[in-house]
Amino acid sequence: MSVLQSYIDKGQLIVKSGQTEFIKIAIQSWKSENAQARMDNLLTAYYADGTKLDAIVSPNDSLAIGIIAALKNVGYGSADKPFPTITGQDCDKPNVIAMINGEQSMSVFKDTRTLAAKVVEMVDALLQGKEAPVNNTETYNNGVKVVPSFLCDPVYADKDNYKELLIDSGYYKEADLQQN
């Protein structure tokens, strides 16, 4: 919201529901079915009049799957009613398939192999009585202290680069991304 708020304030981005506070928009347990139910309610309350829905900012792929299901239920996904831009994060297999199919626009990929290697490196350092290697000592304040962290670089993924990013790197096999 720190990035989007200026666009909302200028009227360049319109949130028809007016719901922008975290406590109001958070999805319990990040469950797809909860995201679908919330999206069903938003579509009924704010978009039943045919207003064009341009974008949905979904913070992760599990939620995006529920959002896509709700959109399909009201006719999105056709030439007359194309999907809006839908974000996600994690590059879960169903979401990569959704990107390939034009249902989800993009996802943020954070290679868990890199994350796992960093965790091993950090734990090993701590077990040896050394300081864990970190690359961020400013961002994560838990209210008591700033927690030193190692931030992995996120990568933009979409239907144009998923093969190079996910298949060529060995993260997934091509067969993993075939529709059932």
Contacts in CASP RR format, 6 or more apart in sequence:
PFRMAT RR
TARGET T0000
AUTHOR 0000-0000-0000
METHOD contacts of the structure
MODEL  1
MSVLQSYIDKGQLIVKSGQTEFIKIAIQSWKSENAQARMDNLLTAYYADG
TKLDAIVSPNDSLAIGIIAALKNVGYGSADKPFPTITGQDCDKPNVIAMI
NGEQSMSVFKDTRTLAAKVVEMVDALLQGKEAPVNNTETYNNGVKVVPSF
LCDPVYADKDNYKELLIDSGYYKEADLQQN
1 20 0 8 1.000
1 22 0 8 1.000
4 13 0 8 1.000
4 20 0 8 1.000
4 57 0 8 1.000
5 20 0 8 1.000
7 13 0 8 1.000
8 14 0 8 1.000
8 15 0 8 1.000
8 20 0 8 1.000
16 46 0 8 1.000
16 47 0 8 1.000
16 51 0 8 1.000
17 42 0 8 1.000
17 45 0 8 1.000
17 46 0 8 1.000
19 25 0 8 1.000
27 34 0 8 1.000
27 35 0 8 1.000
27 38 0 8 1.000
27 63 0 8 1.000
28 34 0 8 1.000
30 60 0 8 1.000
30 62 0 8 1.000
30 63 0 8 1.000
31 62 0 8 1.000
32 62 0 8 1.000
32 63 0 8 1.000
32 65 0 8 1.000
32 66 0 8 1.000
32 69 0 8 1.000
33 66 0 8 1.000
35 58 0 8 1.000
35 62 0 8 1.000
35 63 0 8 1.000
35 64 0 8 1.000
35 65 0 8 1.000
35 66 0 8 1.000
35 67 0 8 1.000
35 70 0 8 1.000
36 66 0 8 1.000
36 67 0 8 1.000
36 69 0 8 1.000
36 70 0 8 1.000
37 70 0 8 1.000
39 56 0 8 1.000
39 66 0 8 1.000
39 67 0 8 1.000
39 70 0 8 1.000
39 71 0 8 1.000
40 70 0 8 1.000
40 73 0 8 1.000
43 53 0 8 1.000
43 70 0 8 1.000
43 71 0 8 1.000
43 74 0 8 1.000
47 53 0 8 1.000
47 74 0 8 1.000
52 84 0 8 1.000
53 71 0 8 1.000
53 76 0 8 1.000
53 84 0 8 1.000
54 84 0 8 1.000
54 85 0 8 1.000
55 84 0 8 1.000
55 85 0 8 1.000
55 86 0 8 1.000
55 87 0 8 1.000
56 64 0 8 1.000
56 67 0 8 1.000
56 84 0 8 1.000
56 85 0 8 1.000
56 86 0 8 1.000
56 87 0 8 1.000
57 87 0 8 1.000
58 64 0 8 1.000
58 67 0 8 1.000
58 86 0 8 1.000
58 87 0 8 1.000
58 88 0 8 1.000
58 89 0 8 1.000
59 87 0 8 1.000
59 88 0 8 1.000
59 89 0 8 1.000
60 88 0 8 1.000
60 89 0 8 1.000
60 90 0 8 1.000
61 88 0 8 1.000
61 89 0 8 1.000
61 90 0 8 1.000
61 91 0 8 1.000
61 92 0 8 1.000
61 94 0 8 1.000
61 95 0 8 1.000
61 104 0 8 1.000
61 107 0 8 1.000
62 90 0 8 1.000
62 92 0 8 1.000
63 88 0 8 1.000
64 86 0 8 1.000
64 87 0 8 1.000
64 88 0 8 1.000
64 95 0 8 1.000
64 98 0 8 1.000
64 104 0 8 1.000
64 107 0 8 1.000
65 92 0 8 1.000
65 94 0 8 1.000
65 95 0 8 1.000
65 98 0 8 1.000
67 86 0 8 1.000
68 83 0 8 1.000
68 86 0 8 1.000
68 98 0 8 1.000
68 103 0 8 1.000
68 104 0 8 1.000
71 77 0 8 1.000
71 83 0 8 1.000
71 84 0 8 1.000
75 81 0 8 1.000
76 82 0 8 1.000
76 83 0 8 1.000
76 84 0 8 1.000
77 83 0 8 1.000
77 103 0 8 1.000
83 102 0 8 1.000
83 103 0 8 1.000
83 104 0 8 1.000
83 105 0 8 1.000
85 105 0 8 1.000
86 103 0 8 1.000
86 104 0 8 1.000
86 105 0 8 1.000
87 104 0 8 1.000
87 105 0 8 1.000
87 106 0 8 1.000
87 107 0 8 1.000
87 108 0 8 1.000
88 95 0 8 1.000
88 104 0 8 1.000
88 106 0 8 1.000
88 107 0 8 1.000
88 108 0 8 1.000
89 107 0 8 1.000
89 108 0 8 1.000
89 110 0 8 1.000
89 154 0 8 1.000
90 107 0 8 1.000
90 108 0 8 1.000
90 109 0 8 1.000
90 110 0 8 1.000
91 107 0 8 1.000
91 108 0 8 1.000
91 109 0 8 1.000
91 157 0 8 1.000
91 162 0 8 1.000
91 165 0 8 1.000
91 166 0 8 1.000
91 171 0 8 1.000
92 107 0 8 1.000
93 172 0 8 1.000
93 176 0 8 1.000
93 177 0 8 1.000
95 104 0 8 1.000
95 107 0 8 1.000
96 107 0 8 1.000
96 157 0 8 1.000
96 162 0 8 1.000
96 166 0 8 1.000
96 172 0 8 1.000
96 177 0 8 1.000
97 177 0 8 1.000
97 178 0 8 1.000
97 179 0 8 1.000
98 104 0 8 1.000
99 105 0 8 1.000
99 106 0 8 1.000
99 107 0 8 1.000
99 157 0 8 1.000
99 158 0 8 1.000
99 159 0 8 1.000
99 162 0 8 1.000
100 159 0 8 1.000
100 162 0 8 1.000
100 177 0 8 1.000
101 179 0 8 1.000
102 159 0 8 1.000
105 158 0 8 1.000
106 156 0 8 1.000
106 157 0 8 1.000
106 158 0 8 1.000
107 157 0 8 1.000
107 158 0 8 1.000
108 154 0 8 1.000
108 155 0 8 1.000
108 156 0 8 1.000
108 157 0 8 1.000
109 154 0 8 1.000
109 155 0 8 1.000
109 156 0 8 1.000
109 157 0 8 1.000
109 165 0 8 1.000
109 166 0 8 1.000
110 152 0 8 1.000
110 153 0 8 1.000
110 154 0 8 1.000
110 155 0 8 1.000
111 152 0 8 1.000
111 155 0 8 1.000
111 169 0 8 1.000
111 171 0 8 1.000
113 171 0 8 1.000
114 152 0 8 1.000
115 152 0 8 1.000
118 133 0 8 1.000
118 150 0 8 1.000
118 152 0 8 1.000
121 132 0 8 1.000
121 133 0 8 1.000
122 132 0 8 1.000
122 133 0 8 1.000
122 134 0 8 1.000
122 150 0 8 1.000
123 132 0 8 1.000
125 131 0 8 1.000
125 132 0 8 1.000
125 133 0 8 1.000
126 132 0 8 1.000
132 148 0 8 1.000
132 150 0 8 1.000
133 150 0 8 1.000
134 148 0 8 1.000
134 149 0 8 1.000
134 150 0 8 1.000
135 149 0 8 1.000
135 150 0 8 1.000
135 151 0 8 1.000
136 148 0 8 1.000
136 149 0 8 1.000
136 150 0 8 1.000
136 151 0 8 1.000
137 146 0 8 1.000
137 148 0 8 1.000
137 149 0 8 1.000
138 146 0 8 1.000
139 146 0 8 1.000
139 149 0 8 1.000
139 151 0 8 1.000
140 146 0 8 1.000
140 147 0 8 1.000
140 149 0 8 1.000
141 147 0 8 1.000
155 165 0 8 1.000
157 165 0 8 1.000
157 166 0 8 1.000
162 177 0 8 1.000
165 171 0 8 1.000
166 172 0 8 1.000
166 177 0 8 1.000
167 173 0 8 1.000
167 174 0 8 1.000
167 177 0 8 1.000
END
